[in-house]
Amino acid sequence: MTDRDTSSLLRRILLVDALVSAGAGLVMALGAGLLEERLGLPATLLRWAGFSLLPFAVLLVGLSRSAPPPRSAVVAVIALNAAWVAASVLILFADAVQPNALGYAFVLVQAAAVALLAEVEVVGLRRVAS
């Protein structure tokens, strides 16, 4: 089996992560005002969180085109995803924001989605290493 074959899952999940990150980033950055009304989350937080996802998505697209993606870069992506999950949960429990029920659900669901992406990236990385 070639490196390209064994890295296929990893490259696909990196691309999925890129698409999800870009989509979420655009929605949050461009729709921050509307989301603030619906979720009870500050528009500034949503806007900057959204903008931060756009270069991340570009990085992920680049990594998804490399066969196999550099291990250290994928580890960094997994760490960044884990940090996003931790920050998402922390912001709710630190009383840094006062979202409504839909806002809590939004933050927790996106954190769970990012955690799932990170977990599949770990699986893909292990598959490439073996």
N, CA, C and O atoms as a GROMACS GRO file, in nm:
protein
  520
    1MET      N    1   0.083  -0.118   0.000
    1MET     CA    2   0.000   0.000   0.000
    1MET      C    3   0.088   0.125   0.000
    1MET      O    4   0.189   0.128   0.070
    2THR      N    5   0.053   0.225  -0.076
    2THR     CA    6   0.133   0.346  -0.083
    2THR      C    7   0.096   0.443   0.028
    2THR      O    8  -0.007   0.428   0.094
    3ASP      N    9   0.184   0.543   0.050
    3ASP     CA   10   0.154   0.648   0.148
    3ASP      C   11   0.023   0.717   0.113
    3ASP      O   12  -0.054   0.753   0.201
    4ARG      N   13  -0.002   0.735  -0.016
    4ARG     CA   14  -0.124   0.803  -0.060
    4ARG      C   15  -0.246   0.722  -0.018
    4ARG      O   16  -0.345   0.779   0.028
    5ASP      N   17  -0.241   0.591  -0.032
    5ASP     CA   18  -0.353   0.505   0.007
    5ASP      C   19  -0.377   0.509   0.157
    5ASP      O   20  -0.492   0.522   0.201
    6THR      N   21  -0.271   0.499   0.236
    6THR     CA   22  -0.288   0.495   0.381
    6THR      C   23  -0.326   0.630   0.438
    6THR      O   24  -0.379   0.638   0.549
    7SER      N   25  -0.298   0.738   0.365
    7SER     CA   26  -0.333   0.870   0.417
    7SER      C   27  -0.468   0.918   0.366
    7SER      O   28  -0.508   1.031   0.396
    8SER      N   29  -0.538   0.837   0.291
    8SER     CA   30  -0.664   0.877   0.230
    8SER      C   31  -0.768   0.922   0.333
    8SER      O   32  -0.829   1.028   0.317
    9LEU      N   33  -0.790   0.845   0.439
    9LEU     CA   34  -0.887   0.883   0.542
    9LEU      C   35  -0.846   1.015   0.605
    9LEU      O   36  -0.929   1.104   0.623
   10LEU      N   37  -0.720   1.027   0.638
   10LEU     CA   38  -0.671   1.149   0.703
   10LEU      C   39  -0.690   1.270   0.612
   10LEU      O   40  -0.736   1.375   0.657
   11ARG      N   41  -0.657   1.256   0.487
   11ARG     CA   42  -0.672   1.368   0.394
   11ARG      C   43  -0.819   1.404   0.375
   11ARG      O   44  -0.852   1.522   0.364
   12ARG      N   45  -0.906   1.305   0.370
   12ARG     CA   46  -1.050   1.333   0.356
   12ARG      C   47  -1.105   1.403   0.480
   12ARG      O   48  -1.182   1.498   0.466
   13ILE      N   49  -1.066   1.359   0.599
   13ILE     CA   50  -1.119   1.423   0.720
   13ILE      C   51  -1.064   1.565   0.734
   13ILE      O   52  -1.134   1.653   0.784
   14LEU      N   53  -0.940   1.587   0.692
   14LEU     CA   54  -0.886   1.724   0.693
   14LEU      C   55  -0.967   1.813   0.599
   14LEU      O   56  -0.992   1.930   0.630
   15LEU      N   57  -1.006   1.759   0.484
   15LEU     CA   58  -1.088   1.836   0.391
   15LEU      C   59  -1.227   1.862   0.450
   15LEU      O   60  -1.280   1.973   0.436
   16VAL      N   61  -1.286   1.762   0.513
   16VAL     CA   62  -1.415   1.783   0.579
   16VAL      C   63  -1.403   1.889   0.687
   16VAL      O   64  -1.488   1.978   0.697
   17ASP      N   65  -1.298   1.882   0.766
   17ASP     CA   66  -1.273   1.982   0.870
   17ASP      C   67  -1.260   2.121   0.806
   17ASP      O   68  -1.313   2.218   0.860
   18ALA      N   69  -1.192   2.129   0.693
   18ALA     CA   70  -1.177   2.258   0.624
   18ALA      C   71  -1.312   2.313   0.580
   18ALA      O   72  -1.340   2.431   0.598
   19LEU      N   73  -1.394   2.227   0.522
   19LEU     CA   74  -1.525   2.272   0.474
   19LEU      C   75  -1.615   2.314   0.589
   19LEU      O   76  -1.684   2.416   0.580
   20VAL      N   77  -1.615   2.237   0.696
   20VAL     CA   78  -1.696   2.271   0.813
   20VAL      C   79  -1.645   2.402   0.875
   20VAL      O   80  -1.724   2.489   0.911
   21SER      N   81  -1.514   2.414   0.888
   21SER     CA   82  -1.456   2.535   0.946
   21SER      C   83  -1.486   2.658   0.861
   21SER      O   84  -1.523   2.762   0.915
   22ALA      N   85  -1.471   2.646   0.731
   22ALA     CA   86  -1.500   2.759   0.641
   22ALA      C   87  -1.647   2.797   0.648
   22ALA      O   88  -1.682   2.915   0.656
   23GLY      N   89  -1.733   2.696   0.644
   23GLY     CA   90  -1.877   2.725   0.650
   23GLY      C   91  -1.918   2.790   0.780
   23GLY      O   92  -1.989   2.891   0.780
   24ALA      N   93  -1.872   2.733   0.890
   24ALA     CA   94  -1.905   2.790   1.021
   24ALA      C   95  -1.843   2.929   1.035
   24ALA      O   96  -1.905   3.020   1.089
   25GLY      N   97  -1.720   2.943   0.987
   25GLY     CA   98  -1.653   3.072   0.995
   25GLY      C   99  -1.728   3.180   0.920
   25GLY      O  100  -1.746   3.291   0.971
   26LEU      N  101  -1.772   3.150   0.800
   26LEU     CA  102  -1.848   3.248   0.721
   26LEU      C  103  -1.980   3.282   0.786
   26LEU      O  104  -2.019   3.399   0.792
   27VAL      N  105  -2.050   3.181   0.835
   27VAL     CA  106  -2.179   3.206   0.902
   27VAL      C  107  -2.160   3.294   1.024
   27VAL      O  108  -2.235   3.390   1.044
   28MET      N  109  -2.060   3.262   1.106
   28MET     CA  110  -2.039   3.341   1.228
   28MET      C  111  -1.987   3.481   1.196
   28MET      O  112  -2.031   3.578   1.257
   29ALA      N  113  -1.894   3.492   1.102
   29ALA     CA  114  -1.836   3.623   1.071
   29ALA      C  115  -1.937   3.715   1.004
   29ALA      O  116  -1.948   3.832   1.039
   30LEU      N  117  -2.010   3.662   0.907
   30LEU     CA  118  -2.102   3.746   0.831
   30LEU      C  119  -2.240   3.758   0.896
   30LEU      O  120  -2.312   3.855   0.871
   31GLY      N  121  -2.276   3.661   0.978
   31GLY     CA  122  -2.408   3.664   1.040
   31GLY      C  123  -2.406   3.692   1.188
   31GLY      O  124  -2.501   3.659   1.259
   32ALA      N  125  -2.298   3.752   1.237
   32ALA     CA  126  -2.280   3.772   1.381
   32ALA      C  127  -2.397   3.848   1.445
   32ALA      O  128  -2.443   3.812   1.553
   33GLY      N  129  -2.443   3.953   1.378
   33GLY     CA  130  -2.554   4.032   1.434
   33GLY      C  131  -2.681   3.951   1.449
   33GLY      O  132  -2.746   3.955   1.553
   34LEU      N  133  -2.716   3.878   1.346
   34LEU     CA  134  -2.836   3.795   1.350
   34LEU      C  135  -2.821   3.682   1.453
   34LEU      O  136  -2.914   3.652   1.528
   35LEU      N  137  -2.703   3.621   1.456
   35LEU     CA  138  -2.678   3.514   1.552
   35LEU      C  139  -2.683   3.567   1.696
   35LEU      O  140  -2.730   3.497   1.786
   36GLU      N  141  -2.635   3.689   1.716
   36GLU     CA  142  -2.640   3.748   1.850
   36GLU      C  143  -2.784   3.754   1.900
   36GLU      O  144  -2.813   3.720   2.015
   37GLU      N  145  -2.873   3.797   1.813
   37GLU     CA  146  -3.015   3.806   1.850
   37GLU      C  147  -3.074   3.668   1.880
   37GLU      O  148  -3.151   3.653   1.975
   38ARG      N  149  -3.038   3.570   1.801
   38ARG     CA  150  -3.096   3.435   1.815
   38ARG      C  151  -3.034   3.354   1.929
   38ARG      O  152  -3.103   3.276   1.994
   39LEU      N  153  -2.905   3.374   1.953
   39LEU     CA  154  -2.831   3.288   2.047
   39LEU      C  155  -2.799   3.354   2.180
   39LEU      O  156  -2.768   3.286   2.278
   40GLY      N  157  -2.806   3.485   2.184
   40GLY     CA  158  -2.768   3.554   2.306
   40GLY      C  159  -2.618   3.557   2.328
   40GLY      O  160  -2.572   3.578   2.440
   41LEU      N  161  -2.542   3.536   2.223
   41LEU     CA  162  -2.395   3.541   2.229
   41LEU      C  163  -2.350   3.673   2.169
   41LEU      O  164  -2.411   3.720   2.073
   42PRO      N  165  -2.245   3.734   2.222
   42PRO     CA  166  -2.200   3.863   2.170
   42PRO      C  167  -2.156   3.855   2.023
   42PRO      O  168  -2.083   3.764   1.984
   43ALA      N  169  -2.201   3.951   1.945
   43ALA     CA  170  -2.166   3.954   1.802
   43ALA      C  171  -2.015   3.962   1.783
   43ALA      O  172  -1.961   3.901   1.691
   44THR      N  173  -1.947   4.036   1.868
   44THR     CA  174  -1.801   4.049   1.856
   44THR      C  175  -1.733   3.913   1.872
   44THR      O  176  -1.642   3.880   1.796
   45LEU      N  177  -1.777   3.836   1.969
   45LEU     CA  178  -1.722   3.701   1.990
   45LEU      C  179  -1.747   3.615   1.867
   45LEU      O  180  -1.656   3.549   1.817
   46LEU      N  181  -1.869   3.615   1.820
   46LEU     CA  182  -1.905   3.534   1.703
   46LEU      C  183  -1.826   3.577   1.580
   46LEU      O  184  -1.775   3.492   1.506
   47ARG      N  185  -1.816   3.706   1.558
   47ARG     CA  186  -1.746   3.758   1.440
   47ARG      C  187  -1.598   3.716   1.442
   47ARG      O  188  -1.546   3.666   1.342
   48TRP      N  189  -1.531   3.738   1.555
   48TRP     CA  190  -1.388   3.706   1.560
   48TRP      C  191  -1.363   3.556   1.561
   48TRP      O  192  -1.264   3.509   1.505
   49ALA      N  193  -1.451   3.481   1.623
   49ALA     CA  194  -1.438   3.335   1.616
   49ALA      C  195  -1.453   3.290   1.472
   49ALA      O  196  -1.378   3.204   1.425
   50GLY      N  197  -1.550   3.347   1.402
   50GLY     CA  198  -1.570   3.314   1.262
   50GLY      C  199  -1.451   3.350   1.176
   50GLY      O  200  -1.406   3.269   1.094
   51PHE      N  201  -1.399   3.472   1.193
   51PHE     CA  202  -1.282   3.514   1.115
   51PHE      C  203  -1.161   3.425   1.144
   51PHE      O  204  -1.081   3.399   1.054
   52SER      N  205  -1.148   3.379   1.267
   52SER     CA  206  -1.032   3.295   1.301
   52SER      C  207  -1.038   3.159   1.231
   52SER      O  208  -0.934   3.095   1.211
   53LEU      N  209  -1.156   3.116   1.196
   53LEU     CA  210  -1.169   2.986   1.129
   53LEU      C  211  -1.129   2.988   0.982
   53LEU      O  212  -1.096   2.884   0.926
   54LEU      N  213  -1.131   3.104   0.921
   54LEU     CA  214  -1.105   3.110   0.776
   54LEU      C  215  -0.961   3.075   0.739
   54LEU      O  216  -0.941   2.993   0.650
   55PRO      N  217  -0.859   3.133   0.803
   55PRO     CA  218  -0.723   3.090   0.769
   55PRO      C  219  -0.697   2.945   0.812
   55PRO      O  220  -0.618   2.874   0.748
   56PHE      N  221  -0.762   2.901   0.918
   56PHE     CA  222  -0.751   2.762   0.961
   56PHE      C  223  -0.803   2.670   0.850
   56PHE      O  224  -0.741   2.567   0.821
   57ALA      N  225  -0.915   2.707   0.790
   57ALA     CA  226  -0.972   2.626   0.680
   57ALA      C  227  -0.876   2.621   0.562
   57ALA      O  228  -0.861   2.516   0.499
   58VAL      N  229  -0.812   2.732   0.531
   58VAL     CA  230  -0.716   2.735   0.420
   58VAL      C  231  -0.599   2.640   0.450
   58VAL      O  232  -0.555   2.565   0.363
   59LEU      N  233  -0.550   2.645   0.574
   59LEU     CA  234  -0.442   2.554   0.615
   59LEU      C  235  -0.486   2.408   0.597
   59LEU      O  236  -0.410   2.325   0.547
   60LEU      N  237  -0.607   2.377   0.638
   60LEU     CA  238  -0.657   2.240   0.629
   60LEU      C  239  -0.669   2.194   0.483
   60LEU      O  240  -0.638   2.079   0.452
   61VAL      N  241  -0.712   2.282   0.395
   61VAL     CA  242  -0.719   2.246   0.253
   61VAL      C  243  -0.580   2.211   0.203
   61VAL      O  244  -0.562   2.112   0.132
   62GLY      N  245  -0.482   2.293   0.238
   62GLY     CA  246  -0.345   2.265   0.197
   62GLY      C  247  -0.295   2.131   0.249
   62GLY      O  248  -0.234   2.054   0.175
   63LEU      N  249  -0.322   2.103   0.376
   63LEU     CA  250  -0.280   1.975   0.433
   63LEU      C  251  -0.352   1.857   0.367
   63LEU      O  252  -0.294   1.750   0.351
   64SER      N  253  -0.477   1.878   0.330
   64SER     CA  254  -0.554   1.768   0.270
   64SER      C  255  -0.501   1.730   0.133
   64SER      O  256  -0.533   1.622   0.082
   65ARG      N  257  -0.423   1.816   0.072
   65ARG     CA  258  -0.368   1.789  -0.062
   65ARG      C  259  -0.231   1.722  -0.057
   65ARG      O  260  -0.177   1.684  -0.160
   66SER      N  261  -0.176   1.708   0.062
   66SER     CA  262  -0.044   1.648   0.078
   66SER      C  263  -0.060   1.500   0.112
   66SER      O  264  -0.139   1.463   0.199
   67ALA      N  265   0.016   1.416   0.044
   67ALA     CA  266   0.004   1.272   0.069
   67ALA      C  267   0.140   1.216   0.108
   67ALA      O  268   0.228   1.206   0.022
   68PRO      N  269   0.162   1.178   0.229
   68PRO     CA  270   0.072   1.201   0.343
   68PRO      C  271   0.094   1.341   0.401
   68PRO      O  272   0.200   1.401   0.381
   69PRO      N  273  -0.006   1.392   0.472
   69PRO     CA  274   0.013   1.523   0.537
   69PRO      C  275   0.124   1.514   0.642
   69PRO      O  276   0.140   1.410   0.706
   70PRO      N  277   0.200   1.622   0.661
   70PRO     CA  278   0.306   1.620   0.761
   70PRO      C  279   0.249   1.591   0.901
   70PRO      O  280   0.156   1.657   0.946
   71ARG      N  281   0.307   1.493   0.965
   71ARG     CA  282   0.258   1.449   1.097
   71ARG      C  283   0.251   1.565   1.197
   71ARG      O  284   0.152   1.580   1.268
   72SER      N  285   0.356   1.645   1.203
   72SER     CA  286   0.359   1.755   1.300
   72SER      C  287   0.247   1.856   1.274
   72SER      O  288   0.190   1.911   1.368
   73ALA      N  289   0.216   1.879   1.148
   73ALA     CA  290   0.108   1.973   1.115
   73ALA      C  291  -0.027   1.916   1.156
   73ALA      O  292  -0.113   1.989   1.207
   74VAL      N  293  -0.047   1.786   1.136
   74VAL     CA  294  -0.174   1.724   1.175
   74VAL      C  295  -0.187   1.723   1.328
   74VAL      O  296  -0.296   1.746   1.380
   75VAL      N  297  -0.079   1.698   1.398
   75VAL     CA  298  -0.081   1.704   1.545
   75VAL      C  299  -0.120   1.844   1.589
   75VAL      O  300  -0.198   1.860   1.683
   76ALA      N  301  -0.066   1.946   1.523
   76ALA     CA  302  -0.102   2.084   1.555
   76ALA      C  303  -0.250   2.111   1.530
   76ALA      O  304  -0.315   2.179   1.609
   77VAL      N  305  -0.304   2.058   1.420
   77VAL     CA  306  -0.446   2.074   1.389
   77VAL      C  307  -0.530   2.009   1.499
   77VAL      O  308  -0.628   2.067   1.545
   78ILE      N  309  -0.493   1.889   1.539
   78ILE     CA  310  -0.566   1.819   1.644
   78ILE      C  311  -0.560   1.899   1.774
   78ILE      O  312  -0.661   1.910   1.844
   79ALA      N  313  -0.444   1.954   1.806
   79ALA     CA  314  -0.430   2.035   1.928
   79ALA      C  315  -0.516   2.162   1.919
   79ALA      O  316  -0.578   2.201   2.018
   80LEU      N  317  -0.518   2.225   1.803
   80LEU     CA  318  -0.602   2.344   1.786
   80LEU      C  319  -0.750   2.310   1.798
   80LEU      O  320  -0.827   2.385   1.858
   81ASN      N  321  -0.790   2.197   1.743
   81ASN     CA  322  -0.929   2.154   1.758
   81ASN      C  323  -0.962   2.126   1.904
   81ASN      O  324  -1.069   2.163   1.952
   82ALA      N  325  -0.871   2.062   1.974
   82ALA     CA  326  -0.893   2.035   2.117
   82ALA      C  327  -0.902   2.166   2.196
   82ALA      O  328  -0.984   2.178   2.286
   83ALA      N  329  -0.818   2.262   2.162
   83ALA     CA  330  -0.823   2.393   2.229
   83ALA      C  331  -0.955   2.463   2.201
   83ALA      O  332  -1.011   2.528   2.290
   84TRP      N  333  -1.006   2.451   2.079
   84TRP     CA  334  -1.135   2.511   2.043
   84TRP      C  335  -1.247   2.450   2.129
   84TRP      O  336  -1.333   2.521   2.181
   85VAL      N  337  -1.244   2.318   2.142
   85VAL     CA  338  -1.345   2.249   2.224
   85VAL      C  339  -1.337   2.296   2.369
   85VAL      O  340  -1.439   2.330   2.430
   86ALA      N  341  -1.216   2.298   2.423
   86ALA     CA  342  -1.197   2.340   2.563
   86ALA      C  343  -1.243   2.485   2.582
   86ALA      O  344  -1.312   2.515   2.680
   87ALA      N  345  -1.207   2.573   2.492
   87ALA     CA  346  -1.247   2.714   2.503
   87ALA      C  347  -1.398   2.729   2.491
   87ALA      O  348  -1.458   2.812   2.560
   88SER      N  349  -1.460   2.650   2.404
   88SER     CA  350  -1.605   2.657   2.388
   88SER      C  351  -1.677   2.619   2.517
   88SER      O  352  -1.771   2.687   2.559
   89VAL      N  353  -1.632   2.512   2.579
   89VAL     CA  354  -1.695   2.467   2.704
   89VAL      C  355  -1.662   2.564   2.817
   89VAL      O  356  -1.749   2.598   2.897
   90LEU      N  357  -1.538   2.608   2.823
   90LEU     CA  358  -1.495   2.699   2.928
   90LEU      C  359  -1.571   2.830   2.925
   90LEU      O  360  -1.607   2.884   3.029
   91ILE      N  361  -1.596   2.882   2.806
   91ILE     CA  362  -1.664   3.011   2.796
   91ILE      C  363  -1.805   3.004   2.854
   91ILE      O  364  -1.857   3.102   2.907
   92LEU      N  365  -1.866   2.886   2.843
   92LEU     CA  366  -2.000   2.869   2.900
   92LEU      C  367  -1.997   2.858   3.052
   92LEU      O  368  -2.079   2.919   3.121
   93PHE      N  369  -1.904   2.781   3.102
   93PHE     CA  370  -1.901   2.755   3.246
   93PHE      C  371  -1.826   2.861   3.326
   93PHE      O  372  -1.833   2.862   3.449
   94ALA      N  373  -1.755   2.949   3.259
   94ALA     CA  374  -1.685   3.059   3.327
   94ALA      C  375  -1.775   3.182   3.338
   94ALA      O  376  -1.733   3.286   3.388
   95ASP      N  377  -1.898   3.169   3.291
   95ASP     CA  378  -1.993   3.280   3.290
   95ASP      C  379  -1.939   3.401   3.215
   95ASP      O  380  -1.971   3.515   3.248
   96ALA      N  381  -1.856   3.376   3.114
   96ALA     CA  382  -1.801   3.485   3.033
   96ALA      C  383  -1.907   3.542   2.938
   96ALA      O  384  -1.898   3.657   2.896
   97VAL      N  385  -2.006   3.460   2.906
   97VAL     CA  386  -2.117   3.502   2.820
   97VAL      C  387  -2.246   3.453   2.884
   97VAL      O  388  -2.245   3.365   2.970
   98GLN      N  389  -2.356   3.511   2.842
   98GLN     CA  390  -2.488   3.473   2.895
   98GLN      C  391  -2.581   3.433   2.781
   98GLN      O  392  -2.678   3.504   2.753
   99PRO      N  393  -2.553   3.321   2.715
   99PRO     CA  394  -2.638   3.281   2.603
   99PRO      C  395  -2.773   3.230   2.652
   99PRO      O  396  -2.790   3.193   2.768
  100ASN      N  397  -2.868   3.229   2.560
  100ASN     CA  398  -2.997   3.166   2.590
  100ASN      C  399  -2.981   3.015   2.566
  100ASN      O  400  -2.871   2.968   2.537
  101ALA      N  401  -3.090   2.941   2.578
  101ALA     CA  402  -3.083   2.795   2.563
  101ALA      C  403  -3.032   2.755   2.424
  101ALA      O  404  -2.952   2.662   2.411
  102LEU      N  405  -3.077   2.827   2.323
  102LEU     CA  406  -3.030   2.796   2.188
  102LEU      C  407  -2.881   2.828   2.174
  102LEU      O  408  -2.810   2.758   2.102
  103GLY      N  409  -2.835   2.932   2.241
  103GLY     CA  410  -2.693   2.966   2.240
  103GLY      C  411  -2.609   2.859   2.306
  103GLY      O  412  -2.502   2.822   2.256
  104TYR      N  413  -2.658   2.807   2.420
  104TYR     CA  414  -2.586   2.696   2.485
  104TYR      C  415  -2.579   2.577   2.391
  104TYR      O  416  -2.473   2.515   2.376
  105ALA      N  417  -2.691   2.545   2.328
  105ALA     CA  418  -2.693   2.432   2.236
  105ALA      C  419  -2.597   2.454   2.120
  105ALA      O  420  -2.525   2.363   2.081
  106PHE      N  421  -2.596   2.573   2.065
  106PHE     CA  422  -2.506   2.607   1.953
  106PHE      C  423  -2.361   2.583   1.993
  106PHE      O  424  -2.286   2.518   1.920
  107VAL      N  425  -2.321   2.636   2.106
  107VAL     CA  426  -2.182   2.622   2.150
  107VAL      C  427  -2.148   2.476   2.176
  107VAL      O  428  -2.042   2.429   2.135
  108LEU      N  429  -2.236   2.405   2.244
  108LEU     CA  430  -2.206   2.265   2.278
  108LEU      C  431  -2.208   2.173   2.156
  108LEU      O  432  -2.126   2.082   2.146
  109VAL      N  433  -2.299   2.197   2.063
  109VAL     CA  434  -2.306   2.112   1.943
  109VAL      C  435  -2.184   2.136   1.854
  109VAL      O  436  -2.125   2.041   1.802
  110GLN      N  437  -2.145   2.263   1.837
  110GLN     CA  438  -2.026   2.286   1.754
  110GLN      C  439  -1.901   2.232   1.823
  110GLN      O  440  -1.810   2.183   1.756
  111ALA      N  441  -1.895   2.240   1.955
  111ALA     CA  442  -1.780   2.183   2.027
  111ALA      C  443  -1.776   2.031   2.010
  111ALA      O  444  -1.670   1.972   1.991
  112ALA      N  445  -1.892   1.967   2.016
  112ALA     CA  446  -1.899   1.822   1.997
  112ALA      C  447  -1.858   1.784   1.855
  112ALA      O  448  -1.789   1.684   1.835
  113ALA      N  449  -1.899   1.864   1.757
  113ALA     CA  450  -1.862   1.837   1.617
  113ALA      C  451  -1.710   1.850   1.598
  113ALA      O  452  -1.649   1.768   1.530
  114VAL      N  453  -1.651   1.951   1.659
  114VAL     CA  454  -1.506   1.971   1.648
  114VAL      C  455  -1.433   1.857   1.719
  114VAL      O  456  -1.330   1.809   1.671
  115ALA      N  457  -1.485   1.814   1.834
  115ALA     CA  458  -1.424   1.701   1.906
  115ALA      C  459  -1.428   1.575   1.821
  115ALA      O  460  -1.332   1.498   1.817
  116LEU      N  461  -1.539   1.553   1.753
  116LEU     CA  462  -1.552   1.436   1.665
  116LEU      C  463  -1.452   1.445   1.549
  116LEU      O  464  -1.388   1.345   1.515
  117LEU      N  465  -1.440   1.561   1.489
  117LEU     CA  466  -1.342   1.578   1.381
  117LEU      C  467  -1.201   1.550   1.432
  117LEU      O  468  -1.123   1.482   1.365
  118ALA      N  469  -1.168   1.601   1.549
  118ALA     CA  470  -1.034   1.577   1.606
  118ALA      C  471  -1.011   1.429   1.630
  118ALA      O  472  -0.902   1.377   1.604
  119GLU      N  473  -1.112   1.361   1.680
  119GLU     CA  474  -1.098   1.218   1.707
  119GLU      C  475  -1.074   1.139   1.578
  119GLU      O  476  -0.990   1.049   1.574
  120VAL      N  477  -1.147   1.172   1.473
  120VAL     CA  478  -1.128   1.102   1.346
  120VAL      C  479  -0.991   1.137   1.287
  120VAL      O  480  -0.929   1.054   1.222
  121GLU      N  481  -0.944   1.260   1.310
  121GLU     CA  482  -0.810   1.296   1.265
  121GLU      C  483  -0.704   1.215   1.339
  121GLU      O  484  -0.604   1.175   1.280
  122VAL      N  485  -0.725   1.190   1.467
  122VAL     CA  486  -0.634   1.104   1.545
  122VAL      C  487  -0.632   0.963   1.485
  122VAL      O  488  -0.526   0.904   1.466
  123VAL      N  489  -0.749   0.911   1.454
  123VAL     CA  490  -0.757   0.777   1.394
  123VAL      C  491  -0.683   0.775   1.260
  123VAL      O  492  -0.608   0.682   1.232
  124GLY      N  493  -0.705   0.876   1.179
  124GLY     CA  494  -0.637   0.884   1.049
  124GLY      C  495  -0.487   0.895   1.064
  124GLY      O  496  -0.412   0.834   0.987
  125LEU      N  497  -0.442   0.971   1.162
  125LEU     CA  498  -0.299   0.986   1.186
  125LEU      C  499  -0.238   0.853   1.230
  125LEU      O  500  -0.129   0.817   1.186
  126ARG      N  501  -0.307   0.781   1.317
  126ARG     CA  502  -0.257   0.650   1.361
  126ARG      C  503  -0.251   0.552   1.244
  126ARG      O  504  -0.158   0.471   1.234
  127ARG      N  505  -0.348   0.561   1.158
  127ARG     CA  506  -0.351   0.471   1.041
  127ARG      C  507  -0.232   0.496   0.950
  127ARG      O  508  -0.173   0.402   0.897
  128VAL      N  509  -0.196   0.622   0.932
  128VAL     CA  510  -0.080   0.657   0.848
  128VAL      C  511   0.048   0.609   0.914
  128VAL      O  512   0.140   0.564   0.845
  129ALA      N  513   0.054   0.618   1.049
  129ALA     CA  514   0.176   0.582   1.122
  129ALA      C  515   0.198   0.430   1.125
  129ALA      O  516   0.312   0.385   1.143
  130SER      N  517   0.092   0.353   1.107
  130SER     CA  518   0.109   0.207   1.116
  130SER      C  519   0.143   0.142   0.984
  130SER      O  520   0.160   0.020   0.978
   0.00000   0.00000   0.00000
